[in-house]
Amino acid sequence: MKNSTTKVKNESKKIRSAIVGLFWLAMWQAATVAVNSRLLLPGPWQTLVSIADLAGEKSFYMNIGWTMLRCLISMVLSMVAGTLCAWIAYRKDVARSLLTLPVGFFKAVPVMAIIIYVILLVPADYTAIIVCFFMCFPIVYTNILGGLDAMDAQLLELADIYQLTAIQKIRFIYAPGILPQVKSAIRLIAGLSWKAVVAAEVLSIPAYSLGYQMMNAKYYLDTPSLFAYIAVIVVLSLTTEKLLTMGLEKIRYRGYEGSRVAKASTEGKRSETGERKAMKAPDVFIEGVHKSFGEKKVLENADMKMEAGCVTVVMGPSGEGKTTLARITAGLEKADIGKVTADCPVRIAMLFQEDRLIPWLNVYDNMALSLLRNGIPHKSDKKEDLVVKMAQELEISDALWKLPDQLSGGMKHRVAMGRTFLADANLMILDEPMRGLDIQLKKRIMDRLWKKSISGKTVLVITHNREDALLMSHDVRELKNCTR
């Protein structure tokens, strides 16, 4: 029923578009009759005849080919340079400051001014490419930089906790995250490139170009040919935009079977064997930690020791600084005063207060993400066993190939829990680990996973639920001054 309704709507839209097109053709013909001058305003039929005449000339296709090539080269150069410069500006404030003036200048300067100057510097065949680049580059740069600035900071913290390499961050977080801005930039420059290239061709007079042929038609007062070239340029420009839009629409986040993360585990320079290396559980010391956000004091003189290989639970009502304490312990926040130290090297796994699932990765890959730093090879049975078995124990096996937005809140939390439990770590920080789980499910997960997941690790649990606290540890601290 839904498909039938959609089909009817599409057909109705096509009919409406055809009627609109015929209306404006009729208006054009009426204007031609009213003017009654082929020189001033040729009609649709005369323009069509001119197009047919041009189609019989070999040079016509050469002109189209060269103009299209200039547009394509300009777009590619703009996308590459704009993306690269946006990335550098995102990473370096100095680069951002230096690029602000030229980007603003090229966004504001009239295209004709650039054409006139560039003609003095480069051969005619390359003028249009340079001009179009200067017109399109600012659009790409500002769109991509805006996307990078809006990148989800929570996902970047997740990547830092699990020590993703720069390439892995780009592949799994940055590139998919800025995809909407990339699409927007391509759509915008697709139409602009034709306008800029043709305008530059009109003045620079390259050997083969649609712009130069328009100029020739004007010189010889061949108005039907002028209209024919205009029509061809409009059709090519709209067709380019339409094809790009159709192609871009197919690039979207979809559920998928299999693993992208597993393949990436062999691309970084990680452990050659892929075996987990035994790590000593650390004693962790929180000493005199103070933290304020503006005028609000969140932590004051927090002082405690987490025993190696033990579970320490910190309790307290909302707003007392429990999550801030966890973030400072994980190195995600800096204490205003005081320090957190350990008696041996620390590798952290963290269950955040938010689930922090990567929207474009399926459940399998969201859990496998924490295995990347282990270097477990792509085709390893061990890797498959780890992720699939964890999903079975968390009762989410049926959702392995789904995207996060297809899951309930409780399932999302279990995926995040699985990612944390899979990580090779000696310090595990769990912020409200049992939230959203019913009593029976909580008990089953505790029975299956808790002891083996915390084995050999120092564990910090943050919760406001006393029953959960007692279930996970007998060492419960009330967060007032974090003293025992």
C-alpha positions in Angstrom: 0.0 0.0 0.0 2.8 2.4 0.9 4.8 1.6 -2.3 1.6 2.2 -4.3 1.0 5.6 -2.7 4.6 6.6 -3.3 4.4 5.6 -6.9 1.2 7.6 -7.4 2.9 10.7 -5.8 6.0 10.3 -8.0 3.9 10.1 -11.2 1.8 13.1 -10.1 5.0 15.1 -9.5 6.3 14.2 -13.0 3.1 15.2 -14.6 3.1 18.5 -12.7 6.7 19.2 -13.7 5.8 18.5 -17.4 2.9 20.9 -17.3 5.0 23.6 -15.7 7.7 23.1 -18.4 5.1 23.3 -21.2 3.6 26.4 -19.7 7.0 28.2 -19.8 7.7 27.0 -23.3 4.3 28.5 -24.3 5.2 31.8 -22.6 8.6 31.8 -24.5 6.8 31.2 -27.8 4.3 33.9 -27.0 7.0 36.4 -26.2 8.8 35.5 -29.5 5.6 36.2 -31.5 5.1 39.5 -29.7 8.7 40.7 -30.3 8.6 39.3 -33.9 12.3 39.5 -34.3 14.5 36.4 -34.8 17.5 38.5 -34.0 16.2 39.7 -30.6 14.3 36.6 -29.4 14.4 33.4 -31.3 11.6 30.9 -30.4 11.9 27.4 -29.0 11.7 25.8 -32.4 14.5 28.0 -33.8 16.6 27.2 -30.8 16.0 23.5 -31.2 16.9 23.6 -34.9 20.2 25.4 -34.0 21.0 22.7 -31.4 20.4 20.0 -34.1 22.7 21.9 -36.5 25.4 22.1 -33.8 25.0 18.4 -33.0 26.2 17.6 -36.5 29.5 19.3 -35.9 32.5 17.5 -34.3 33.8 20.7 -32.7 30.5 21.0 -30.7 31.4 17.9 -28.7 34.9 19.0 -28.3 33.6 22.3 -26.8 31.3 20.4 -24.4 34.1 17.9 -23.4 36.6 20.7 -22.6 34.1 22.7 -20.6 33.0 19.6 -18.6 36.6 18.7 -18.0 37.4 22.1 -16.7 34.4 21.9 -14.3 35.4 18.5 -13.1 39.0 19.4 -12.5 38.0 22.5 -10.6 35.5 20.6 -8.4 38.1 17.9 -7.6 40.8 20.5 -6.8 38.3 22.5 -4.7 37.2 19.4 -2.7 40.7 18.2 -2.1 42.2 21.6 -1.2 39.2 22.7 0.8 39.0 19.5 2.8 42.8 19.5 3.5 42.8 23.2 4.6 39.7 22.7 6.7 41.4 19.8 8.5 44.5 21.8 9.1 42.5 24.8 10.3 40.5 22.5 12.6 43.7 21.2 14.1 45.7 24.4 14.2 44.3 27.8 15.3 47.1 29.6 13.6 46.1 28.1 10.3 42.5 29.0 10.9 43.4 32.6 11.6 45.7 32.8 8.5 43.0 31.3 6.2 40.2 33.6 7.4 41.2 36.6 5.3 41.7 34.8 1.9 38.6 32.7 2.3 36.5 35.8 3.2 38.1 37.7 0.3 37.3 35.1 -2.4 33.7 34.7 -1.0 33.1 38.5 -1.4 35.1 39.4 -4.6 33.1 39.5 -7.9 33.9 36.6 -10.2 34.6 39.0 -13.1 37.4 40.7 -11.0 39.1 37.3 -10.5 38.7 36.4 -14.2 40.3 39.7 -15.4 43.3 39.2 -13.2 43.8 35.5 -13.7 43.8 36.1 -17.5 47.0 38.1 -17.0 48.8 35.2 -15.3 47.9 31.9 -16.9 47.2 30.6 -20.4 43.6 30.7 -21.7 43.1 26.9 -21.4 43.7 27.1 -17.7 42.1 30.4 -16.7 38.6 28.8 -16.2 40.0 26.1 -13.9 41.8 28.6 -11.6 38.8 31.0 -11.5 36.4 28.2 -10.7 38.7 26.9 -8.0 38.8 30.3 -6.3 35.0 30.4 -6.4 34.4 26.9 -5.1 37.2 26.5 -2.6 35.7 28.9 0.1 32.4 26.9 -0.1 34.1 23.6 0.5 36.4 25.0 3.2 33.6 26.6 5.2 31.3 23.6 4.9 33.9 21.0 5.9 35.3 23.2 8.7 31.8 23.7 10.1 31.2 19.9 10.1 34.5 19.4 11.9 33.7 22.0 14.5 30.3 20.4 15.1 31.9 16.9 15.5 30.5 15.0 18.5 33.1 15.5 21.3 31.8 12.5 23.1 32.8 10.2 20.2 36.2 11.7 20.1 36.6 11.1 23.9 35.6 7.5 23.2 38.3 7.2 20.5 40.9 8.6 22.9 39.9 6.1 25.7 40.3 3.2 23.3 43.4 4.6 21.7 42.3 4.6 18.1 45.0 5.7 15.7 44.7 8.9 13.7 43.7 6.9 10.6 41.1 4.9 12.6 39.6 8.1 13.9 39.3 9.6 10.4 37.8 6.4 9.1 35.3 5.6 11.8 34.5 9.0 13.3 35.6 12.1 11.3 34.8 11.0 7.7 31.3 9.6 8.4 30.6 12.5 10.8 31.2 15.2 8.2 29.4 13.4 5.4 26.4 15.7 5.4 28.7 18.8 5.0 30.6 17.0 2.2 27.3 16.4 0.4 26.2 19.9 0.9 29.5 21.3 -0.5 29.4 19.1 -3.6 25.8 20.1 -4.3 26.7 23.8 -4.0 29.8 23.8 -6.2 28.2 21.5 -8.8 26.1 24.4 -10.1 28.5 27.2 -9.3 31.3 25.5 -11.2 29.4 25.7 -14.5 28.7 29.4 -14.0 32.3 30.3 -13.1 33.9 28.2 -15.9 31.6 29.5 -18.6 32.1 33.1 -17.5 35.9 32.6 -17.5 35.8 31.0 -21.0 33.8 33.9 -22.4 36.7 36.3 -21.5 39.8 34.1 -21.7 38.8 32.6 -25.2 40.3 29.1 -24.9 40.6 27.0 -28.1 37.7 24.8 -27.2 34.9 25.9 -24.9 31.2 26.6 -24.8 31.8 30.0 -23.4 33.9 31.1 -26.3 31.3 29.8 -28.8 28.6 31.9 -27.0 30.8 34.9 -27.5 31.3 34.1 -31.2 27.5 33.7 -31.6 27.1 37.2 -30.1 29.7 38.7 -32.4 28.0 37.3 -35.5 24.5 38.2 -34.3 23.6 34.5 -34.5 21.0 34.7 -31.7 19.5 31.2 -32.3 23.0 29.7 -31.8 23.5 31.8 -28.7 20.2 30.5 -27.3 21.2 27.0 -28.3 24.5 27.2 -26.4 22.7 28.7 -23.4 20.2 25.8 -23.5 23.0 23.2 -23.7 24.9 24.8 -20.8 21.7 24.9 -18.6 20.9 21.3 -19.4 24.4 20.1 -18.7 24.6 22.1 -15.5 21.2 20.7 -14.2 22.1 17.2 -15.4 25.4 17.3 -13.5 23.6 18.5 -10.3 21.0 15.9 -10.7 23.4 13.0 -11.2 25.6 14.1 -8.3 22.5 14.5 -6.1 21.3 11.0 -7.1 24.8 9.6 -6.4 25.1 11.4 -3.0 21.6 10.1 -1.9 22.9 6.6 -2.2 25.7 7.4 0.3 24.0 7.1 3.6 24.2 5.2 6.9 22.7 1.7 6.5 22.7 -1.4 8.5 25.2 -4.0 7.2 26.3 -7.5 7.9 29.9 -8.3 8.8 32.5 -6.0 10.3 34.4 -2.9 9.1 36.3 -2.6 12.3 37.7 -6.2 12.1 39.3 -5.3 8.8 40.8 -2.2 10.3 42.4 -4.2 13.1 45.1 -5.4 10.6 45.8 -2.0 9.2 47.4 -0.4 12.2 50.8 -1.3 13.6 49.6 -3.2 16.6 50.6 -6.4 18.3 51.7 -9.0 15.8 50.2 -11.9 17.6 47.0 -10.2 18.6 47.2 -11.8 22.0 46.2 -9.9 25.1 49.2 -9.1 27.3 48.8 -9.5 31.0 48.9 -6.2 32.8 49.3 -5.5 36.5 46.3 -4.1 38.1 47.2 -0.6 39.5 46.8 1.0 42.8 45.1 4.3 41.9 45.5 7.4 44.2 43.2 10.4 44.1 44.9 13.1 46.1 43.4 16.4 47.1 41.4 16.9 43.9 39.4 20.1 43.5 37.3 20.9 40.4 35.0 23.8 39.6 33.1 24.8 36.6 32.8 28.5 36.7 31.7 29.5 40.2 30.2 26.1 40.9 32.4 23.8 43.0 31.9 20.2 41.9 34.7 18.5 43.8 36.5 19.7 46.9 39.4 17.9 48.5 38.5 14.5 46.9 41.0 12.0 48.4 40.9 8.3 48.1 42.7 5.1 47.1 41.5 2.4 44.8 43.1 -0.9 45.7 44.7 -2.9 42.9 42.4 -5.6 41.6 39.5 -4.5 43.7 36.1 -2.8 43.0 35.6 0.6 44.5 32.1 2.0 44.4 31.5 5.7 44.8 27.9 6.7 45.7 26.2 10.0 46.0 23.2 11.9 44.8 23.1 13.6 41.4 25.2 16.7 41.1 27.7 15.7 43.7 30.6 15.2 41.2 30.6 11.5 40.7 30.9 11.6 36.9 33.4 14.4 37.2 35.5 12.3 39.5 35.3 9.4 36.9 36.3 11.7 34.1 39.3 13.1 36.0 40.4 9.6 36.9 40.2 8.6 33.2 42.2 11.7 32.1 39.3 13.3 30.3 39.1 16.3 32.7 41.9 18.2 34.4 41.7 18.8 38.2 42.0 22.4 39.2 44.1 21.3 42.2 45.3 17.8 43.1 46.3 14.8 41.1 45.4 11.2 40.1 48.4 8.8 40.0 48.9 5.0 39.7 51.7 2.8 40.7 52.1 1.2 37.2 51.2 2.0 33.6 47.4 2.2 33.1 45.2 1.1 30.2 41.6 2.3 30.6 38.2 0.9 29.6 35.3 3.2 30.4 31.5 2.8 30.4 30.3 6.4 30.0 27.1 7.8 31.5 25.9 8.1 27.9 26.0 5.1 25.6 28.2 6.8 23.0 27.5 4.4 20.2 28.8 5.4 16.8 25.6 5.9 14.7 27.0 4.5 11.5 28.6 1.4 12.9 26.5 -1.8 13.6 26.3 -3.4 17.0 29.1 -5.8 16.3 31.5 -3.0 15.3 30.5 -0.8 18.1 31.6 -3.5 20.5 34.6 -4.5 18.5 35.9 -0.9 18.5 37.5 -1.5 21.9 39.5 -4.4 20.4 41.3 -2.3 17.8 44.1 -1.5 20.2 44.6 -5.2 20.9 45.6 -5.8 17.3 43.6 -9.0 16.9 43.8 -10.0 13.3 40.9 -9.7 10.9 40.4 -13.4 10.3 41.0 -14.5 13.8 38.5 -16.9 15.3 39.4 -15.5 18.6 38.0 -12.1 17.6 34.8 -13.6 16.3 34.4 -15.5 19.5 35.0 -12.5 21.7 32.4 -10.3 20.2 29.7 -12.8 19.4 30.0 -14.5 22.7 29.7 -11.1 24.5 26.6 -10.4 22.5 25.1 -13.8 23.6 25.8 -13.1 27.2 24.3 -9.7 27.0 21.3 -11.1 25.2 21.7 -8.9 22.1 22.8 -11.5 19.5 19.7 -10.8 17.3 20.8 -7.2 17.0 24.5 -7.8 15.9 24.0 -6.3 12.4 21.7 -3.5 13.3 22.5 0.2 13.7 22.2 1.9 17.1 19.0 3.9 16.1 17.2 0.5 15.6 17.8 -0.4 19.2 15.9 0.3 22.5 17.6 2.3 25.2 18.3 -0.8 27.2 19.9 -2.6 24.3 22.1 0.4 23.5 23.4 0.4 27.0 24.2 -3.3 26.8 26.2 -2.7 23.6 28.2 0.0 25.4 28.7 -2.4 28.3 29.9 -5.1 26.0 32.4 -2.7 24.4 33.8 -1.9 27.8 34.0 -5.5 29.0 35.8 -6.6 25.8 38.5 -4.0 26.2 42.0 -5.0 27.1 42.4 -2.8 30.2 43.8 -2.9 33.8 41.6 0.0 35.0 37.9 -0.1 34.3 35.6 2.9 35.1 31.9 2.2 35.0 29.5 5.1 35.3 26.0 3.8 36.3 26.6 0.4 34.8 23.2 -1.1 35.7 21.0 1.7 34.6 18.0 0.8 32.5 18.2 -2.9 33.3 15.4 -4.8 35.0 16.1 -6.8 38.1 16.2 -10.2 36.3 18.3 -9.1 33.4 20.7 -7.4 35.8 21.1 -10.6 37.8 21.7 -12.7 34.7 24.4 -10.3 33.4 26.0 -10.2 36.9 26.1 -14.0 37.1 27.5 -14.4 33.6 29.9 -11.5 33.2 30.8 -9.6 36.3 33.5 -11.7 37.9 35.4 -12.6 34.7 35.1 -9.0 33.4 36.6 -7.4 36.5 39.2 -10.1 37.0 42.7 -8.7 37.2 41.5 -5.1 37.0 41.1 -2.2 39.3 37.5 -1.1 39.0 35.8 2.2 39.8 32.0 2.1 39.8 29.9 5.3 39.9 26.3 4.9 41.0 23.5 6.4 43.0 21.8 3.1 43.6 22.7 1.5 46.9 21.4 -2.0 45.9 23.6 -1.9 42.8 26.6 -0.7 44.8 26.3 -3.5 47.3 25.8 -6.0 44.5 29.1 -5.0 42.8 31.3 -4.3 45.8 31.5 -4.1 49.6 33.9 -1.2 49.4 31.3 1.6 49.0 32.3 5.3 49.4 29.8 8.1 49.9 30.9 11.1 47.7 31.0 14.1 50.1 34.8 14.6 50.4 35.5 11.2 48.8 36.9 10.0 52.1 36.4 6.5 53.4 
